[in-house]
Amino acid sequence: MCAFLVVILAYWFLSAPSLSDFGNPVTSESLRLYKEASDLAFQRTTTLAGLVVGSTLLPVLTFVLGHAFGSQAASSSTGHEG
């Protein structure tokens, strides 16, 4: 899980624009464009994180927990019958 967070933060860091990309003398227009681009990069990163968690990590975690508790319940129910 930590590796996932590191990858997502690295993706956000690499996709976020720098203020110098929007002009050396910072004007109100370049600051507005920078804010819009930063918000777009953050939104893209959070959408990607939600997609990965919702479509990959959550089903895998559900499968692993279901298998663990299912096999534990099956072994405890067969052990009491004999």
C-alpha positions as CSV (number, residue, x, y, z in Angstrom):
1,M,0.0,0.0,0.0
2,C,2.9,2.3,0.7
3,A,4.3,1.6,-2.7
4,F,1.0,2.6,-4.2
5,L,1.0,5.9,-2.3
6,V,4.6,6.6,-3.4
7,V,3.7,6.0,-7.0
8,I,0.7,8.2,-6.9
9,L,2.6,11.0,-5.2
10,A,5.4,10.7,-7.7
11,Y,2.9,10.9,-10.6
12,W,1.3,14.0,-9.1
13,F,4.7,15.6,-8.6
14,L,5.8,14.9,-12.1
15,S,2.6,16.0,-13.7
16,A,2.2,19.2,-11.8
17,P,3.4,22.3,-13.7
18,S,5.9,24.7,-12.3
19,L,5.2,28.4,-12.0
20,S,8.1,29.3,-14.3
21,D,6.3,27.5,-17.1
22,F,3.8,30.3,-17.2
23,G,6.1,33.2,-17.5
24,N,9.0,34.7,-15.7
25,P,7.4,37.9,-14.5
26,V,4.4,36.5,-12.7
27,T,1.2,38.3,-13.7
28,S,-2.3,37.7,-12.5
29,E,-3.1,36.0,-15.7
30,S,-0.2,33.6,-15.5
31,L,-1.0,32.9,-11.9
32,R,-4.6,32.1,-12.8
33,L,-3.4,29.7,-15.6
34,Y,-1.0,28.1,-13.2
35,K,-3.8,27.5,-10.6
36,E,-6.0,26.0,-13.3
37,A,-3.2,23.7,-14.5
38,S,-2.3,22.6,-11.0
39,D,-6.0,21.9,-10.2
40,L,-6.2,19.8,-13.4
41,A,-3.1,17.8,-12.5
42,F,-4.5,17.2,-9.0
43,Q,-7.9,16.1,-10.3
44,R,-6.2,13.8,-12.8
45,T,-4.1,12.2,-10.1
46,T,-7.1,11.7,-7.7
47,T,-9.1,10.2,-10.5
48,L,-6.3,7.8,-11.3
49,A,-6.0,6.8,-7.7
50,G,-9.7,6.2,-7.4
51,L,-9.7,4.1,-10.5
52,V,-6.8,2.0,-9.3
53,V,-8.3,1.5,-5.8
54,G,-11.8,0.9,-7.0
55,S,-11.0,-1.5,-9.9
56,T,-7.9,-3.2,-8.7
57,L,-7.0,-3.1,-5.0
58,L,-10.5,-3.4,-3.6
59,P,-11.5,-6.6,-5.5
60,V,-8.1,-8.2,-4.7
61,L,-8.5,-7.3,-1.0
62,T,-12.0,-8.7,-1.0
63,F,-10.9,-11.9,-2.6
64,V,-8.0,-12.4,-0.2
65,L,-10.2,-11.7,2.9
66,G,-13.0,-13.9,1.5
67,H,-10.6,-16.7,0.9
68,A,-9.0,-16.4,4.3
69,F,-12.2,-16.3,6.3
70,G,-14.0,-18.8,4.0
71,S,-11.2,-21.4,4.4
72,Q,-11.1,-20.8,8.2
73,A,-14.8,-21.3,8.5
74,A,-14.7,-24.4,6.4
75,S,-11.9,-25.9,8.4
76,S,-13.6,-25.1,11.7
77,S,-16.9,-26.6,10.6
78,T,-15.3,-29.9,9.4
79,G,-13.2,-30.2,12.6
80,H,-16.3,-30.3,15.0
81,E,-18.2,-33.0,13.1
82,G,-15.8,-35.8,13.7
